[in-house]
């Protein structure tokens, strides 16, 4: 309940936004300077509808299959959907061997259930081999 004296006085009610604006700018500055920018490797991903195919004889194929259990690493197969299971180091060696045989292209195929981060790990490992170009395998749409 307001007393008469308080009700007759004009109130000066406003919110000072200056401290909030200062804090927001400090947070933005912190995020800007603490963010790690990575250029990453350029990967040309052909669209399935109009993409240009890669000759099987001119490429090394790697296939990633979904992990056997949640949280496990995906299986890496050396070959076009079939082949033996290999480790990441073995895959790099196979790509290097393929490069010595004149296979400058690497086609990386992955099951839809393989997490994108795992595909990027394999792609980063494979592109450490100098002189290869990475292609992402896609499936032609059914007509």
MIFI-309603 format. One record per residue: residue in three letters; z, y, x of N, C-alpha, C, O, CB in turn. Coordinates in Angstrom, 3 decimals. Glycine has a CB too. Layout:
BEGIN
('ALA',(Z,Y,X),(Z,Y,X),(Z,Y,X),(Z,Y,X),(Z,Y,X))
...
***
This chain:
BEGIN
('UNK',(0.000,-1.165,0.847),(0.000,0.000,0.000),(0.000,1.233,0.897),(0.791,1.325,1.836),(1.217,-0.005,-0.966))
('UNK',(-0.878,2.166,0.608),(-0.990,3.368,1.406),(-0.111,4.475,0.826),(-0.012,4.652,-0.388),(-2.450,3.824,1.485))
('UNK',(0.501,5.187,1.712),(1.276,6.349,1.268),(0.317,7.501,1.053),(-0.811,7.469,1.546),(2.386,6.733,2.302))
('UNK',(0.748,8.518,0.322),(-0.129,9.651,0.017),(-0.574,10.367,1.279),(-1.717,10.811,1.389),(0.574,10.631,-0.912))
('UNK',(0.311,10.470,2.194),(-0.045,11.165,3.407),(-1.161,10.422,4.153),(-2.066,11.068,4.682),(1.183,11.328,4.299))
('UNK',(-1.124,9.106,4.210),(-2.140,8.325,4.890),(-3.438,8.291,4.084),(-4.520,8.290,4.671),(-1.635,6.906,5.141))
('UNK',(-3.358,8.265,2.791),(-4.552,8.194,1.954),(-5.348,9.486,2.028),(-6.573,9.455,1.919),(-4.173,7.895,0.505))
('UNK',(-4.690,10.608,2.210),(-5.407,11.875,2.242),(-6.041,12.145,3.613),(-6.978,12.936,3.712),(-4.464,13.009,1.876))
('UNK',(-5.543,11.501,4.658),(-6.099,11.725,5.984),(-7.448,11.015,6.112),(-7.658,9.928,5.573),(-5.120,11.234,7.073))
('UNK',(-8.328,11.649,6.823),(-9.636,11.041,7.057),(-9.485,10.027,8.183),(-8.910,10.329,9.228),(-10.722,12.122,7.406))
('UNK',(-10.008,8.819,7.962),(-9.853,7.760,8.949),(-11.029,7.771,9.921),(-12.169,8.058,9.558),(-9.736,6.389,8.260))
('UNK',(-10.712,7.457,11.127),(-11.748,7.350,12.164),(-11.850,5.864,12.530),(-11.202,5.396,13.466),(-11.405,8.251,13.446))
('UNK',(-12.677,5.135,11.773),(-12.827,3.702,12.002),(-14.203,3.426,12.575),(-15.216,3.643,11.909),(-12.609,2.904,10.697))
('UNK',(-14.241,2.952,13.799),(-15.490,2.502,14.398),(-15.150,1.479,15.476),(-14.033,1.441,15.993),(-16.309,3.704,14.989))
('UNK',(-16.121,0.670,15.796),(-15.926,-0.360,16.810),(-16.666,0.092,18.062),(-17.848,0.433,18.011),(-16.433,-1.769,16.316))
('UNK',(-15.968,0.088,19.164),(-16.575,0.476,20.432),(-17.326,-0.741,20.990),(-16.705,-1.728,21.382),(-15.490,0.997,21.450))
('UNK',(-18.649,-0.668,21.024),(-19.499,-1.782,21.440),(-19.749,-1.808,22.952),(-20.335,-2.762,23.463),(-20.821,-1.713,20.708))
('UNK',(-19.318,-0.789,23.654),(-19.596,-0.702,25.079),(-19.065,-1.898,25.870),(-19.813,-2.439,26.685),(-19.007,0.563,25.628))
('UNK',(-17.833,-2.339,25.681),(-17.368,-3.505,26.454),(-18.184,-4.774,26.162),(-18.444,-5.565,27.068),(-15.892,-3.770,26.152))
('UNK',(-18.583,-4.964,24.909),(-19.359,-6.153,24.572),(-20.744,-6.114,25.238),(-21.228,-7.130,25.736),(-19.504,-6.275,23.043))
('UNK',(-21.365,-4.946,25.241),(-22.670,-4.801,25.886),(-22.532,-5.044,27.385),(-23.394,-5.685,27.986),(-23.267,-3.396,25.615))
('UNK',(-21.465,-4.544,27.994),(-21.230,-4.772,29.416),(-21.093,-6.263,29.720),(-21.668,-6.759,30.689),(-19.977,-4.024,29.874))
('UNK',(-20.335,-6.971,28.897),(-20.140,-8.406,29.115),(-21.458,-9.161,28.960),(-21.741,-10.068,29.743),(-19.091,-8.963,28.135))
('UNK',(-22.260,-8.807,27.973),(-23.546,-9.469,27.768),(-24.458,-9.243,28.968),(-25.114,-10.180,29.423),(-24.220,-8.960,26.482))
('UNK',(-24.512,-8.042,29.481),(-25.346,-7.773,30.650),(-24.835,-8.522,31.884),(-25.631,-8.998,32.693),(-25.393,-6.267,30.932))
('UNK',(-23.510,-8.630,32.030),(-22.964,-9.395,33.150),(-23.330,-10.870,33.033),(-23.666,-11.500,34.036),(-21.441,-9.233,33.218))
('UNK',(-23.272,-11.435,31.822),(-23.657,-12.827,31.619),(-25.145,-13.032,31.906),(-25.534,-14.025,32.521),(-23.329,-13.266,30.188))
('UNK',(-25.959,-12.100,31.462),(-27.396,-12.220,31.710),(-27.686,-12.163,33.212),(-28.518,-12.915,33.720),(-28.169,-11.103,30.971))
('UNK',(-26.997,-11.267,33.913),(-27.179,-11.156,35.360),(-26.731,-12.428,36.060),(-27.401,-12.903,36.977),(-26.407,-9.952,35.910))
('UNK',(-25.602,-12.980,35.634),(-25.107,-14.225,36.222),(-26.112,-15.351,35.998),(-26.416,-16.099,36.927),(-23.734,-14.603,35.622))
('UNK',(-26.627,-15.481,34.787),(-27.601,-16.539,34.490),(-28.884,-16.354,35.308),(-29.464,-17.327,35.789),(-27.932,-16.555,32.984))
('UNK',(-29.309,-15.131,35.456),(-30.534,-14.856,36.200),(-30.398,-15.271,37.655),(-31.313,-15.876,38.213),(-30.889,-13.378,36.111))
('UNK',(-29.269,-14.955,38.276),(-29.098,-15.249,39.686),(-28.647,-16.674,39.961),(-28.837,-17.172,41.070),(-28.121,-14.302,40.273))
('UNK',(-28.053,-17.342,38.979),(-27.588,-18.705,39.212),(-28.605,-19.754,38.791),(-28.437,-20.934,39.099),(-26.296,-18.936,38.480))
('UNK',(-29.649,-19.345,38.097),(-30.655,-20.296,37.636),(-31.502,-20.757,38.809),(-31.956,-19.952,39.622),(-31.541,-19.671,36.541))
('UNK',(-31.707,-22.058,38.882),(-32.516,-22.614,39.963),(-33.946,-22.760,39.451),(-34.212,-23.537,38.534),(-31.944,-23.991,40.460))
('UNK',(-34.845,-22.017,40.046),(-36.235,-22.097,39.646),(-36.926,-23.139,40.503),(-36.819,-23.129,41.730),(-36.933,-20.724,39.767))
('UNK',(-37.630,-24.030,39.847),(-38.392,-25.030,40.583),(-39.825,-24.973,40.098),(-40.103,-25.032,38.900),(-37.792,-26.458,40.404))
('UNK',(-40.718,-24.859,41.049),(-42.136,-24.794,40.706),(-42.649,-26.125,40.215),(-43.476,-26.179,39.304),(-42.948,-24.340,41.897))
('UNK',(-42.163,-27.210,40.812),(-42.605,-28.527,40.410),(-44.055,-28.780,40.803),(-44.753,-27.890,41.289),(-42.433,-28.698,38.921))
('UNK',(-44.469,-29.963,40.589),(-45.838,-30.350,40.887),(-46.680,-30.125,39.648),(-46.233,-30.374,38.528),(-45.921,-31.827,41.357))
('UNK',(-47.902,-29.651,39.853),(-48.819,-29.513,38.737),(-49.377,-30.881,38.404),(-49.904,-31.579,39.270),(-49.955,-28.509,39.060))
('UNK',(-49.260,-31.253,37.160),(-49.775,-32.524,36.706),(-50.787,-32.239,35.617),(-50.464,-31.631,34.596),(-48.638,-33.458,36.201))
('UNK',(-52.015,-32.681,35.838),(-53.042,-32.485,34.829),(-53.012,-33.669,33.877),(-53.263,-34.808,34.271),(-54.448,-32.320,35.475))
('UNK',(-52.702,-33.386,32.629),(-52.604,-34.437,31.633),(-53.816,-34.357,30.721),(-53.935,-33.425,29.926),(-51.287,-34.321,30.822))
('UNK',(-54.715,-35.323,30.829),(-55.888,-35.282,29.952),(-55.495,-35.621,28.522),(-54.633,-36.467,28.285),(-56.973,-36.254,30.447))
('UNK',(-56.127,-34.959,27.590),(-55.881,-35.267,26.190),(-56.613,-36.563,25.868),(-57.698,-36.822,26.389),(-56.344,-34.097,25.252))
('UNK',(-56.024,-37.351,25.027),(-56.604,-38.649,24.712),(-57.946,-38.513,24.008),(-58.810,-39.374,24.177),(-55.651,-39.452,23.853))
('UNK',(-58.143,-37.483,23.241),(-59.364,-37.343,22.466),(-60.562,-36.981,23.346),(-61.653,-37.515,23.148),(-59.175,-36.292,21.390))
('UNK',(-60.375,-36.099,24.294),(-61.489,-35.624,25.105),(-61.264,-35.831,26.601),(-61.977,-35.240,27.412),(-61.730,-34.166,24.829))
('UNK',(-60.314,-36.639,26.974),(-60.005,-36.832,28.386),(-61.086,-37.619,29.110),(-61.832,-38.394,28.511),(-58.680,-37.537,28.534))
('UNK',(-61.146,-37.398,30.392),(-62.090,-38.124,31.234),(-61.344,-39.309,31.832),(-60.261,-39.149,32.396),(-62.701,-37.199,32.358))
('UNK',(-61.916,-40.479,31.709),(-61.267,-41.676,32.208),(-61.271,-41.748,33.720),(-62.068,-41.090,34.389),(-61.929,-42.890,31.644))
('UNK',(-60.379,-42.547,34.238),(-60.279,-42.781,35.675),(-60.728,-44.216,35.921),(-60.266,-45.142,35.255),(-58.810,-42.529,36.213))
('UNK',(-61.621,-44.391,36.869),(-62.103,-45.734,37.199),(-60.942,-46.581,37.716),(-60.153,-46.133,38.547),(-63.244,-45.671,38.253))
('UNK',(-60.852,-47.804,37.214),(-59.766,-48.681,37.638),(-59.876,-49.048,39.108),(-58.864,-49.305,39.759),(-59.748,-49.937,36.796))
('UNK',(-61.089,-49.077,39.637),(-61.265,-49.447,41.037),(-60.925,-48.301,41.985),(-60.772,-48.511,43.188),(-62.689,-49.901,41.275))
('UNK',(-60.807,-47.089,41.441),(-60.542,-45.926,42.288),(-59.119,-45.412,42.137),(-58.809,-44.309,42.588),(-61.517,-44.818,41.965))
('UNK',(-58.245,-46.202,41.504),(-56.894,-45.705,41.246),(-55.861,-46.809,41.421),(-56.153,-47.997,41.286),(-56.801,-45.119,39.836))
('UNK',(-54.654,-46.376,41.725),(-53.493,-47.256,41.746),(-52.760,-47.047,40.433),(-52.452,-45.911,40.072),(-52.558,-46.973,42.986))
('UNK',(-52.479,-48.114,39.722),(-51.827,-48.017,38.420),(-50.362,-48.390,38.536),(-50.004,-49.383,39.169),(-52.525,-48.915,37.393))
('UNK',(-49.511,-47.567,37.907),(-48.087,-47.855,37.781),(-47.738,-47.789,36.305),(-48.172,-46.876,35.602),(-47.214,-46.855,38.620))
('UNK',(-46.960,-48.745,35.833),(-46.576,-48.794,34.430),(-45.056,-48.807,34.339),(-44.394,-49.596,35.014),(-47.187,-50.038,33.723))
('UNK',(-44.509,-47.936,33.510),(-43.071,-47.894,33.284),(-42.787,-48.516,31.921),(-43.352,-48.104,30.908),(-42.524,-46.430,33.364))
('UNK',(-41.910,-49.506,31.909),(-41.515,-50.153,30.667),(-40.102,-49.742,30.313),(-39.309,-49.375,31.181),(-41.624,-51.685,30.781))
('UNK',(-39.795,-49.807,29.026),(-38.468,-49.353,28.591),(-37.381,-50.184,29.250),(-37.588,-51.361,29.545),(-38.338,-49.430,27.057))
('UNK',(-36.222,-49.576,29.481),(-35.127,-50.286,30.145),(-34.628,-51.445,29.286),(-34.722,-51.414,28.059),(-33.971,-49.321,30.452))
('UNK',(-34.101,-52.457,29.949),(-33.570,-53.616,29.238),(-32.325,-53.256,28.440),(-32.089,-53.817,27.370),(-33.254,-54.739,30.218))
('UNK',(-31.536,-52.333,28.948),(-30.324,-51.904,28.238),(-30.240,-50.389,28.289),(-30.766,-49.766,29.211),(-29.042,-52.550,28.856))
('UNK',(-29.579,-49.791,27.301),(-29.457,-48.325,27.302),(-28.742,-47.829,28.553),(-27.719,-48.383,28.956),(-28.706,-47.849,26.049))
('UNK',(-29.285,-46.788,29.156),(-28.697,-46.200,30.346),(-29.211,-46.802,31.637),(-28.951,-46.267,32.715),(-27.225,-46.339,30.293))
('UNK',(-29.940,-47.915,31.546),(-30.488,-48.540,32.750),(-31.796,-47.860,33.129),(-32.414,-47.166,32.322),(-30.707,-50.060,32.534))
('UNK',(-32.199,-48.073,34.364),(-33.465,-47.499,34.838),(-34.625,-48.297,34.231),(-34.495,-49.497,33.990),(-33.539,-47.511,36.413))
('UNK',(-35.757,-47.630,33.985),(-36.895,-48.359,33.428),(-37.501,-49.307,34.466),(-37.342,-49.116,35.671),(-37.963,-47.374,32.923))
('UNK',(-38.187,-50.319,33.977),(-38.876,-51.247,34.867),(-40.186,-50.602,35.314),(-40.909,-50.023,34.503),(-39.136,-52.623,34.163))
('UNK',(-40.485,-50.706,36.611),(-41.727,-50.176,37.153),(-42.592,-51.370,37.534),(-42.206,-52.210,38.347),(-41.470,-49.227,38.387))
('UNK',(-43.773,-51.421,36.924),(-44.709,-52.504,37.221),(-45.843,-51.955,38.061),(-46.309,-50.838,37.837),(-45.253,-53.154,35.921))
('UNK',(-46.280,-52.728,39.013),(-47.421,-52.354,39.833),(-48.646,-52.968,39.186),(-48.896,-54.165,39.322),(-47.255,-52.825,41.324))
('UNK',(-49.403,-52.151,38.487),(-50.593,-52.640,37.809),(-50.765,-51.972,36.460),(-49.925,-51.189,36.018),(-50.528,-54.148,37.640))
('UNK',(-51.875,-52.300,35.818),(-52.233,-51.686,34.545),(-51.588,-52.463,33.396),(-52.266,-53.224,32.705),(-53.772,-51.636,34.375))
('UNK',(-50.303,-52.277,33.193),(-49.588,-52.925,32.101),(-49.086,-54.310,32.430),(-48.283,-54.870,31.684),(-50.461,-53.001,30.915))
('UNK',(-49.534,-54.864,33.512),(-49.074,-56.184,33.921),(-49.013,-56.199,35.433),(-49.770,-55.504,36.110),(-50.005,-57.317,33.379))
('UNK',(-48.116,-56.989,35.941),(-47.933,-57.047,37.385),(-46.482,-57.326,37.682),(-45.690,-57.611,36.784),(-48.390,-55.741,38.064))
('UNK',(-46.144,-57.240,38.945),(-44.769,-57.553,39.323),(-43.891,-56.305,39.268),(-44.360,-55.182,39.456),(-44.729,-58.169,40.728))
('UNK',(-42.609,-56.532,39.006),(-41.635,-55.443,39.025),(-41.454,-54.978,40.471),(-41.348,-55.793,41.387),(-40.267,-55.894,38.403))
('UNK',(-41.422,-53.673,40.659),(-41.228,-53.114,41.990),(-40.173,-52.021,41.926),(-39.878,-51.479,40.861),(-42.557,-52.561,42.561))
('UNK',(-39.614,-51.712,43.081),(-38.684,-50.592,43.174),(-39.493,-49.318,43.385),(-40.707,-49.366,43.578),(-37.649,-50.803,44.330))
('UNK',(-38.816,-48.197,43.347),(-39.490,-46.915,43.551),(-40.079,-46.817,44.955),(-41.174,-46.283,45.135),(-38.517,-45.758,43.309))
('UNK',(-39.358,-47.328,45.944),(-39.873,-47.318,47.319),(-41.107,-48.217,47.446),(-42.064,-47.873,48.139),(-38.777,-47.776,48.308))
('UNK',(-41.074,-49.366,46.774),(-42.238,-50.261,46.807),(-43.439,-49.599,46.134),(-44.575,-49.773,46.572),(-41.912,-51.607,46.115))
('UNK',(-43.183,-48.840,45.068),(-44.280,-48.139,44.386),(-44.894,-47.099,45.312),(-46.116,-46.959,45.362),(-43.779,-47.468,43.085))
('UNK',(-44.051,-46.364,46.051),(-44.580,-45.387,47.005),(-45.410,-46.065,48.088),(-46.455,-45.552,48.487),(-43.438,-44.593,47.644))
('UNK',(-44.940,-47.227,48.566),(-45.694,-47.964,49.587),(-47.029,-48.431,49.025),(-48.046,-48.380,49.716),(-44.881,-49.172,50.102))
('UNK',(-47.032,-48.887,47.774),(-48.280,-49.342,47.150),(-49.265,-48.190,47.002),(-50.468,-48.373,47.184),(-47.998,-49.972,45.777))
('UNK',(-48.758,-47.004,46.672),(-49.627,-45.826,46.546),(-50.189,-45.450,47.918),(-51.366,-45.107,48.035),(-48.848,-44.625,45.927))
('UNK',(-49.358,-45.512,48.944),(-49.824,-45.210,50.302),(-50.864,-46.240,50.752),(-51.863,-45.883,51.375),(-48.633,-45.182,51.294))
('UNK',(-50.628,-47.517,50.437),(-51.611,-48.551,50.776),(-52.919,-48.316,50.022),(-53.999,-48.483,50.588),(-51.054,-49.956,50.455))
('UNK',(-52.827,-47.934,48.758),(-54.014,-47.636,47.974),(-54.786,-46.460,48.541),(-56.017,-46.452,48.522),(-53.635,-47.357,46.543))
('UNK',(-54.065,-45.464,49.047),(-54.713,-44.302,49.656),(-55.498,-44.718,50.899),(-56.596,-44.217,51.141),(-53.667,-43.227,50.018))
('UNK',(-54.935,-45.633,51.683),(-55.649,-46.128,52.868),(-56.903,-46.917,52.471),(-57.854,-47.010,53.246),(-54.717,-47.012,53.722))
('UNK',(-56.895,-47.478,51.268),(-58.059,-48.221,50.772),(-59.051,-47.314,50.051),(-60.069,-47.783,49.544),(-57.610,-49.336,49.835))
('UNK',(-58.758,-46.021,50.006),(-59.666,-45.069,49.364),(-59.321,-44.755,47.922),(-60.076,-44.053,47.249),(-61.049,-45.590,49.421))
('UNK',(-58.201,-45.258,47.435),(-57.773,-44.976,46.059),(-56.906,-43.712,46.078),(-55.697,-43.776,46.296),(-56.981,-46.199,45.440))
('UNK',(-57.549,-42.567,45.846),(-56.857,-41.287,45.927),(-56.160,-40.915,44.619),(-55.417,-39.935,44.571),(-57.833,-40.201,46.311))
('UNK',(-56.390,-41.675,43.580),(-55.807,-41.349,42.272),(-54.710,-42.341,41.926),(-54.796,-43.524,42.254),(-56.890,-41.346,41.172))
('UNK',(-53.673,-41.840,41.254),(-52.583,-42.671,40.764),(-52.479,-42.428,39.268),(-52.354,-41.286,38.825),(-51.224,-42.353,41.499))
('UNK',(-52.532,-43.501,38.490),(-52.391,-43.399,37.038),(-51.006,-43.910,36.687),(-50.661,-45.057,36.971),(-53.514,-44.209,36.279))
('UNK',(-50.218,-43.046,36.065),(-48.856,-43.385,35.672),(-48.830,-43.542,34.159),(-49.103,-42.597,33.418),(-47.834,-42.299,36.147))
('UNK',(-48.500,-44.742,33.713),(-48.409,-45.026,32.282),(-46.954,-45.321,31.964),(-46.243,-45.915,32.775),(-49.338,-46.224,31.865))
('UNK',(-46.514,-44.908,30.789),(-45.124,-45.155,30.420),(-45.032,-45.530,28.954),(-45.760,-45.001,28.113),(-44.252,-43.924,30.713))
('UNK',(-44.136,-46.441,28.664),(-43.837,-46.809,27.293),(-43.212,-45.604,26.600),(-42.554,-44.790,27.247),(-42.894,-48.048,27.233))
('UNK',(-43.409,-45.485,25.310),(-42.869,-44.343,24.571),(-41.356,-44.277,24.582),(-40.786,-43.209,24.362),(-43.345,-44.386,23.159))
('UNK',(-40.689,-45.405,24.836),(-39.223,-45.431,24.837),(-38.628,-45.044,26.182),(-37.407,-44.939,26.304),(-38.732,-46.805,24.450))
('UNK',(-39.465,-44.829,27.198),(-38.957,-44.431,28.518),(-38.622,-42.939,28.479),(-39.467,-42.133,28.090),(-40.006,-44.742,29.654))
('UNK',(-37.410,-42.559,28.873),(-37.043,-41.140,28.869),(-37.953,-40.321,29.786),(-38.382,-40.789,30.840),(-35.582,-40.970,29.298))
('UNK',(-38.233,-39.102,29.363),(-39.139,-38.229,30.110),(-38.630,-37.956,31.523),(-39.422,-37.846,32.459),(-39.329,-36.914,29.367))
('UNK',(-37.335,-37.849,31.677),(-36.760,-37.605,33.000),(-37.059,-38.734,33.970),(-37.276,-38.489,35.157),(-35.263,-37.412,32.892))
('UNK',(-37.074,-39.968,33.480),(-37.383,-41.107,34.340),(-38.847,-41.082,34.770),(-39.175,-41.428,35.904),(-37.065,-42.423,33.619))
('UNK',(-39.729,-40.666,33.849),(-41.151,-40.543,34.192),(-41.318,-39.481,35.278),(-42.099,-39.663,36.212),(-42.004,-40.181,32.932))
('UNK',(-40.586,-38.376,35.155),(-40.670,-37.316,36.163),(-40.161,-37.781,37.522),(-40.703,-37.385,38.553),(-39.881,-36.097,35.708))
('UNK',(-39.115,-38.626,37.534),(-38.602,-39.143,38.810),(-39.670,-39.969,39.521),(-39.892,-39.817,40.723),(-37.334,-39.997,38.582))
('UNK',(-40.326,-40.843,38.764),(-41.359,-41.681,39.371),(-42.535,-40.814,39.815),(-43.092,-41.024,40.893),(-41.834,-42.774,38.378))
('UNK',(-42.912,-39.839,38.987),(-44.028,-38.951,39.336),(-43.712,-38.167,40.605),(-44.579,-38.004,41.464),(-44.335,-37.980,38.174))
('UNK',(-42.484,-37.683,40.731),(-42.093,-36.924,41.926),(-42.122,-37.815,43.166),(-42.550,-37.379,44.234),(-40.688,-36.315,41.746))
('UNK',(-41.673,-39.051,43.027),(-41.669,-39.961,44.172),(-43.090,-40.296,44.612),(-43.378,-40.362,45.807),(-40.908,-41.247,43.830))
('UNK',(-43.970,-40.507,43.645),(-45.349,-40.886,43.964),(-46.094,-39.729,44.610),(-46.890,-39.943,45.524),(-46.087,-41.348,42.701))
('UNK',(-45.853,-38.512,44.153),(-46.576,-37.362,44.697),(-46.072,-36.947,46.077),(-46.633,-36.037,46.688),(-46.467,-36.191,43.747))
('UNK',(-45.032,-37.594,46.571),(-44.590,-37.342,47.948),(-45.619,-37.874,48.947),(-45.656,-37.444,50.099),(-43.209,-37.994,48.203))
('UNK',(-46.450,-38.810,48.496),(-47.512,-39.336,49.354),(-48.619,-38.289,49.391),(-49.186,-37.937,48.357),(-48.050,-40.730,48.834))
('UNK',(-48.920,-37.797,50.586),(-49.922,-36.743,50.745),(-51.316,-37.251,50.407),(-51.698,-38.346,50.821),(-49.898,-36.196,52.171))
('UNK',(-52.078,-36.457,49.656),(-53.475,-36.763,49.418),(-53.787,-37.486,48.126),(-54.947,-37.812,47.877),(-53.969,-37.554,50.514))
('UNK',(-52.782,-37.750,47.290),(-53.060,-38.416,46.022),(-52.970,-37.416,44.877),(-52.253,-36.419,44.954),(-52.082,-39.586,45.794))
('UNK',(-53.709,-37.702,43.822),(-53.598,-36.910,42.603),(-53.033,-37.797,41.519),(-53.402,-38.966,41.403),(-54.973,-36.311,42.179))
('UNK',(-52.152,-37.249,40.737),(-51.457,-38.005,39.706),(-52.122,-37.770,38.357),(-52.401,-36.632,37.978),(-49.967,-37.617,39.654))
('UNK',(-52.367,-38.837,37.651),(-52.916,-38.772,36.298),(-51.955,-39.509,35.372),(-51.402,-40.549,35.728),(-54.363,-39.390,36.230))
('UNK',(-51.770,-38.958,34.195),(-50.903,-39.590,33.211),(-51.778,-40.409,32.276),(-52.718,-39.886,31.678),(-50.064,-38.533,32.421))
('UNK',(-51.471,-41.678,32.154),(-52.244,-42.550,31.285),(-51.905,-42.284,29.825),(-50.735,-42.159,29.461),(-51.990,-44.019,31.634))
('UNK',(-52.924,-42.201,29.006),(-52.740,-42.008,27.571),(-53.494,-43.103,26.844),(-54.386,-43.746,27.397),(-53.225,-40.597,27.116))
('UNK',(-53.118,-43.296,25.604),(-53.787,-44.318,24.798),(-54.750,-43.641,23.848),(-54.423,-42.628,23.231),(-52.763,-45.184,24.016))
('UNK',(-55.920,-44.196,23.737),(-56.917,-43.651,22.811),(-56.392,-43.789,21.384),(-55.812,-44.815,21.030),(-58.295,-44.378,22.970))
('UNK',(-56.595,-42.753,20.564),(-56.139,-42.872,19.179),(-56.985,-43.894,18.425),(-58.185,-44.036,18.662),(-56.196,-41.504,18.470))
('UNK',(-56.326,-44.597,17.513),(-57.049,-45.582,16.714),(-57.906,-44.857,15.690),(-57.489,-43.853,15.113),(-56.072,-46.567,16.016))
('UNK',(-59.101,-45.373,15.473),(-60.029,-44.726,14.550),(-59.999,-45.354,13.194),(-60.725,-44.922,12.298),(-61.421,-44.768,15.088))
***
